[in-house]
Each structure stands twice: as C-alpha cells, then as structure tokens.
Amino acid sequence: MGRLDGRVALVTGASRGIGAAIAVEFAAAGARVAASARTVKAGTSRLPGTLEDTVGGIRAAGGTAEAFAADLSVPQDRERLVEQVRERYGEVDILVNNAAVTYFTPVADFTARRAAQMFEVQVTAPMQLAQLVIPGMRARGRGWILNISSGAARHPAIPPGPFARRGGTVYGMCKAALERFGTGLAAELYDDGIAVNSLAPTKVVPTPGTLFHHLTTEDDPDAEPPQVMAAAALALCQAPASELTGRIAYSQELLTELGLAP
C-alpha cells in the first residue's frame, strides 16, 4: 500500500491515546495532520496528554501537523474546525472520527444530559464532520472516513460477563450506532470512490481514558498498544474504496488479514 504524501488527515481526539497514535502514524506516512481535541495545553484536563504534545512530537520527528482546538459537542465548533483545516491545509482527504466523551454508569442511573452529550460527540459529530468533508472528497474522486469503534458495540452474552455490569450499555449503544452509520455511508459513497470503515481494538488499549475508568492497567500483559490501532488505521486509510470499505474491522485481525501483523 502507498504512503499518504500530501494528503490532509483530520484526526479528532488527537491529544492522547489512540487518536494521538493515529496522528503520529499518519504524519510519519507523509500526511499533513490536523490534530483536533479540546485539550490544547497542559493543566486544562484531568487526563494526561495535549495537542501540544502530539503536534510537538510529530514536528520533532520531521512531520507536518497543526493543533485545532474544538469542542465536538458544539455544532458550530465542528463547522469552524473543518473551515480552519480547509483554510490552513486545503480539503480534507482523510477524516478519523476518534473523539469520545464516555461515562460508565448503569442505565437506571444515567442522566439525560450525559446520554445526550455522549451521543452528540460519538455519533452526531462524526455524521456532521462527514457531511462537511464529503463534497471535497467527491470533487477529487477519493477520500477516507474512519470511525473508531469498540468491542462494546457487540451484543453482550447472557448470562452477562463482568464488563456488561460495569455500566457500558450507553457507550456500546453509541458505538453500535456509529458502526451502522459507517456501513450505510460506505454504501452511499461507494460509487464516489470514498472509503468508510469502522475500526475497533482487538483488546483493550491502555489509554488515559481506559486507565481512568479502570478498564485496564499500565502493566496489563494482555493489553493492546495504541500503535497497533494506528497501524490498522493507516492500512484502512490507504487502500482504495474498491478494496476496503464498509468494514467493521478489529485491529489485530485486520493486520493479520492484510499480512501486516508484526
């Protein structure tokens, strides 16, 4: 598969974890990376990691990247984000919808405000961002939209395992909706040469978010490094739509399928 030289990649949630790893991977492959998140500088979030860290690391390695602050729960911020990226770099070739706001609470105790915020950031925002970048992709006859999902989108077994009792139902609902949006959009855009895929980690990734919610630990030998997701994301955003689109892929399985597993 070819590199991403000259292509513009907008990666949301790029201040830490999987989003930061994807931004670094894409920049190393030659993309001009628009890294977006709410956290630009240290001291503005309870979680470690900032856009300054991500962009600084990319530039230090010789890559091209710029930070774009945006609150994806706000429609006007989403519009402004794409406008600013277009003004700075041109039309978006690759959109990675990674940003998420997540609360782990049983449905009986979930507040309407939190549920609405999660759906807004994880489902509505990816839809609007896609709407904003599709015209430019169509004009060039190519494009890649990648939605970052989770194994939580899968239906739980009955009797349930311990994770199902930890309050992940709303999170799983949002990811399942995102996956269905992706497959439908892939069908709509197939004739336009625009690939749309969903990608989830095969195993839990030790990111600041999963560590904060006690889903894994830094020394978990069974955890998946974020670089595995980044490698799988790169593979999905290089192949033409005629070869890879409409997929709900899992990182390690995809890399094995494509002969790219380490």
C-alpha positions in Angstrom: 0.0 0.0 0.0 1.2 3.5 -0.8 2.1 6.4 1.6 0.0 9.4 2.5 2.3 12.0 1.0 0.5 15.3 0.6 -2.9 14.1 1.9 -4.7 16.1 4.6 -5.8 14.0 7.6 -8.1 15.4 10.2 -7.9 13.3 13.4 -10.2 14.1 16.3 -9.5 13.2 19.9 -5.8 13.5 19.0 -4.5 14.8 22.3 -3.9 11.4 23.8 -4.3 7.6 23.4 -5.5 6.1 20.1 -6.1 9.4 18.4 -2.6 10.7 19.2 -1.1 7.4 18.0 -3.0 7.6 14.7 -1.9 11.2 14.2 1.7 10.3 14.7 1.4 7.3 12.4 -0.2 9.3 9.6 2.3 12.0 9.8 5.1 9.5 9.6 3.5 8.2 6.4 3.6 11.7 4.9 0.2 13.2 5.7 -0.4 16.7 6.8 -2.1 16.2 10.1 -4.8 18.4 11.5 -4.9 17.2 15.1 -8.1 18.2 17.0 -9.2 18.0 20.6 -10.4 20.1 23.4 -7.2 19.9 25.4 -4.5 22.0 23.8 -2.3 22.8 26.7 -1.4 21.0 29.9 -3.5 21.8 33.0 -6.8 22.0 31.2 -7.9 18.4 31.6 -7.9 15.8 34.4 -6.3 13.3 31.9 -2.7 13.5 30.7 -1.9 14.4 27.1 -2.4 17.5 25.0 -2.5 18.6 21.4 0.8 20.4 22.1 2.3 17.1 23.0 1.0 15.3 19.8 1.9 18.1 17.4 5.3 18.8 19.1 6.2 15.1 18.8 5.2 15.0 15.1 7.2 18.1 14.2 10.2 16.9 16.2 10.2 13.8 14.0 10.1 15.8 10.8 6.4 15.6 10.2 3.7 18.2 9.4 1.0 18.8 12.0 -1.1 21.6 13.5 -3.3 21.8 16.5 -7.0 22.7 16.1 -9.0 23.2 19.3 -12.6 22.2 19.1 -15.4 21.0 21.3 -17.2 18.5 19.2 -20.3 18.6 21.3 -21.0 22.0 19.8 -22.2 22.0 16.1 -20.6 25.5 15.4 -17.3 24.2 16.6 -17.5 21.3 14.2 -18.2 23.7 11.3 -15.4 26.0 12.4 -12.9 23.1 12.7 -13.4 22.0 9.1 -13.3 25.6 7.8 -10.0 26.2 9.6 -8.4 23.0 8.4 -9.5 23.9 4.9 -8.0 27.3 5.2 -4.7 26.0 6.5 -4.2 22.8 4.6 -7.0 22.5 1.9 -9.7 20.0 1.6 -9.7 17.0 3.9 -8.6 13.7 2.3 -8.9 11.6 5.5 -11.3 12.0 8.4 -10.7 10.0 11.5 -13.6 10.2 14.0 -11.9 9.2 17.2 -13.1 11.8 19.8 -15.3 10.5 22.6 -16.9 11.5 25.8 -17.6 8.4 28.0 -19.4 7.8 31.2 -19.7 4.3 32.6 -23.0 4.2 34.6 -25.8 1.7 34.6 -28.8 2.8 32.5 -31.1 3.1 35.6 -28.8 5.9 36.9 -27.8 7.5 33.6 -28.7 11.2 33.4 -30.3 12.6 30.2 -27.6 15.2 29.9 -24.8 12.7 29.9 -26.5 10.4 27.5 -27.2 13.3 25.1 -23.6 14.5 25.4 -22.2 11.1 24.6 -24.5 10.6 21.6 -23.6 14.1 20.4 -19.9 13.6 20.4 -19.7 10.0 19.4 -22.5 9.8 16.7 -23.8 13.2 15.7 -20.4 14.8 15.4 -19.0 12.1 13.2 -22.0 12.5 11.0 -21.8 16.2 10.7 -18.0 16.1 10.1 -18.6 13.6 7.3 -21.2 15.8 5.8 -18.7 18.7 5.8 -15.8 16.8 4.1 -17.8 14.7 1.6 -18.2 17.5 -1.0 -14.4 18.0 -1.3 -13.8 14.2 -1.4 -16.4 13.8 -4.1 -14.8 16.6 -6.2 -11.5 14.7 -6.1 -13.0 11.3 -6.6 -11.4 9.8 -3.5 -11.5 10.0 0.3 -11.3 8.0 3.5 -13.6 8.2 6.6 -12.6 6.1 9.6 -14.8 5.8 12.7 -13.1 4.5 15.8 -15.3 2.0 17.5 -15.1 -0.6 20.3 -15.9 -4.1 21.2 -18.5 -2.7 23.4 -20.7 -2.3 20.2 -21.1 -6.1 20.3 -24.2 -7.5 22.0 -23.4 -8.9 25.4 -23.8 -12.6 26.2 -26.5 -13.8 28.6 -25.7 -14.6 31.4 -23.5 -11.5 31.2 -19.8 -11.2 31.9 -18.4 -8.7 34.4 -17.9 -5.9 31.9 -21.6 -5.8 31.0 -22.4 -5.0 34.6 -20.0 -2.0 34.7 -22.3 0.4 33.0 -21.1 0.2 29.4 -24.6 0.0 27.8 -24.8 3.6 26.6 -21.2 3.5 25.4 -21.9 0.3 23.5 -25.1 1.9 22.1 -23.2 4.9 20.7 -20.5 2.7 19.1 -23.1 0.4 17.6 -24.9 3.4 16.1 -21.5 4.7 14.8 -20.8 1.3 13.1 -24.2 1.2 11.4 -23.8 4.8 10.3 -20.4 3.8 8.8 -21.7 0.8 6.8 -24.6 2.8 5.5 -22.4 5.7 4.5 -20.0 3.3 2.8 -22.8 2.1 0.6 -23.9 5.6 -0.2 -20.4 6.7 -1.2 -19.1 3.6 -2.9 -19.6 5.0 -6.4 -17.7 8.2 -5.4 -14.5 6.3 -4.5 -14.8 7.2 -0.8 -14.0 4.5 1.7 -15.8 4.4 5.0 -14.8 2.0 7.7 -15.1 1.3 11.4 -12.1 0.1 13.5 -12.0 -1.3 17.0 -9.2 -2.6 19.1 -9.0 -6.4 19.4 -8.1 -6.0 23.1 -8.4 -3.1 25.5 -5.9 -0.3 24.9 -4.2 1.3 27.9 -5.0 4.9 27.2 -5.5 7.7 29.8 -9.3 7.1 29.4 -9.3 3.4 29.9 -6.9 3.7 32.8 -9.1 6.4 34.4 -12.1 4.1 34.1 -10.1 1.1 35.5 -10.7 -0.9 32.3 -7.0 -2.0 32.3 -3.7 -1.2 33.9 -0.4 0.1 32.5 1.3 -3.3 33.2 -1.6 -5.5 31.8 0.3 -8.1 29.7 -2.9 -8.8 27.7 -3.5 -5.1 26.6 -3.0 -3.8 23.1 -0.6 -1.0 22.4 -2.2 2.1 20.7 0.3 1.7 17.9 -1.5 -1.5 16.8 -4.7 0.6 16.2 -2.6 3.2 14.5 -1.1 0.7 12.0 -4.6 -0.8 11.3 -6.0 2.8 10.8 -3.2 3.5 8.3 -4.0 0.4 6.3 -7.7 1.3 6.1 -6.9 4.9 5.0 -4.5 3.9 2.2 -6.4 1.3 0.3 -8.9 2.4 -2.4 -12.6 2.2 -1.7 -12.9 -0.6 -4.2 -10.7 -2.8 -2.0 -11.5 -1.8 1.6 -14.8 -0.1 2.5 -17.9 -0.9 4.6 -15.9 -2.8 7.1 -16.3 -3.2 10.8 -12.8 -4.2 11.5 -10.8 -5.3 14.5 -7.2 -4.2 14.6 -5.2 -7.4 15.0 -7.5 -9.4 12.8 -7.3 -6.8 10.1 -3.5 -6.6 10.2 -3.3 -10.4 10.0 -5.7 -10.4 7.0 -3.6 -7.9 5.2 -0.3 -9.6 6.0 0.8 -6.6 8.2 0.8 -8.2 11.6 4.1 -7.7 13.5 
